[in-house]
Amino acid sequence: MFNLFKKVVESELYSPVKGKMIPLSEVNDPVFSEKMMGDGCAFVFDGDTIYAPCKGEIILIANTRHAIGIKAENGAEILIHIGLDTVNLNGKGFEVLVKEHDKVKVHDPLVRLDRAFMKENKVDLTMPMVITSSDYVIELDEYGDKEVSNRVLKVKKK
């Protein structure tokens, strides 16, 4: 009758950007391509805004603003790493639109990029999105072009 105490076991994640979803194995960084941080997917995109892929809580904002961690409703922890070697920018070119412990809904804006700055500095903006919780499994949707409204994977506890 009432689902007030029903535990969420599976979370759906949506594309955090409009762009092409690619396998992690194609990311030019072994930390991601060899899944050292976890399994997931990556995105090549042209826009300037990164959106929340799921309903959850912001649990990490890197001091250098290049990465955001979200805890999904089912407890899975998701890392969105904006670009490769972007830690070296020391936060330049990133405008973070949320704070740690903020509750977010799917498609809430998280970060805005200065595209001109990124291009000027020849930044590879390939963006991995990984599930860092090792006790969860993922089911990826098809790779290819995605809109922010497209689901890209499901994640559930093992």
N, C-alpha and C positions, 0 to 999 in steps of 0.2 A: 504494500500500500504506500508507505512513505519510504523514500530512499535517503533519508537524512543521514543514516549511519553506514550507508553502502560505501565500501572501500573502492577507490579508483585503482584498477589493476592495469589498465592499458591507456596510454596517452597517444594521441595523434599529433604529429608535428607537421607544420605547414612551412612552405618555403619562406625564409626570412627576407628574400629579395626577389625581384623579377630578373630572371637570367637562366643560365643553363646549369642544371644539376649534373655533376660528374662523380665518378667513383673516387673514393679517397686515394686509391692506388695511383691516380693521375696527378695528385698534388705534388709539387716539386719541393717537398720537405719530408724527410724520412720519419720524423716524429708523427706526422699524420698519415703518410702513404703506407707506413708499416704498422699502423694502428696502435702505436705505443700509448696513446692517450685514450683510445677507445675506438669503437666502430661508429660509422655514420656515413656522411656524404660531404660533398663540397659544392660550391657555387662559383661560377664566373658570371659577373653581372656588370651593368653599366650605370645603375642608379646611384643615388647618394644617401639612401635611407635603409637601415637594417631594422626589420620588424620582429616582434616576438613570434616564435614559431609555435607557441603553445600557451595555455593558461598556466600560471605558476608564480614563483617568487624569484626576484633577482637576488642571487646569493653571492655574486662576485662581479666586481667591476675592477679590472686591472688598473693599477696606478697610471699606466701608460695608455689607458682607454682603448686599447686595441682588442680586448677580449671581454666577453660577458658570460657569466654563468647563470643558468636558470634552473630552479628545481621545479619539475613538472608536478602536476597534481598527484601522480602515482609515485612520487619520490625519486624518479630518475633525474640525474643531474646532466645538464646539457651545456656544453661549451661552444660558444660561437666565437671563432678566432678570425678577426677581420684582417685579411691579408697575410702575407708571408714576410717575416722579418720586420713587421710593423712595430714591434717593441722598440726598435731603434729610433722611431720617430718621437719617442718621449711624450706622446699625447698630442703632438701637433697634427692638425688635420682631422681631428675627431671631436665631435660635440656629443657628449653623452646626455641623453634625454630622460634618464631614469636614475634612481638611487638604489643602493643596496637595501634589501627588505621590501622594496615596492612590490605590490601585487600587480601582475600584468595579465592581459587577455591576449588571445591570438590577434595578431596584426597591430598591436600597440607599437608605436615607433620607439626604438631603443637608442639608436646612434645615427647621427648624420655625419657624412663625410664631406670634406672639401675636395671634390674631384680634381679641380685644377691643381691643387697642391700635390695630390697623389700622383697625377700625371707628370708634373714638373719634376718630382723626385723619383720617377720611374718605379713606383711601388707596384708589386704584383699583388693585386687585390683578390686573388683566389681565396675563397672563404670557407674553411672547413667548419662543419657543425658535427660534433661528436658527442656520443653518450659516454660520459666518463665513469658512470656507475658500472662496475664489472658484473653485478648480479642482475643485469637486465639484458634482454635480447631485443634486437631490432628486426623489423621487416620493412625493407626498402621498397618504395614504389619505383616505377620506371625512371631511368635517367632521361635527360633531355630538357627542353625549354619548359620553364615553370613561371607561373604567375604567383603573386603572394597568396592568392586564394587556393593554390593547389597543395593538397596533402603530399608530403614526400616520404614519410615513414611512420611506422607505429612502433612503440616501445612498450615492453611489458616485463614484469619481474619473472625471472627464471623459475 
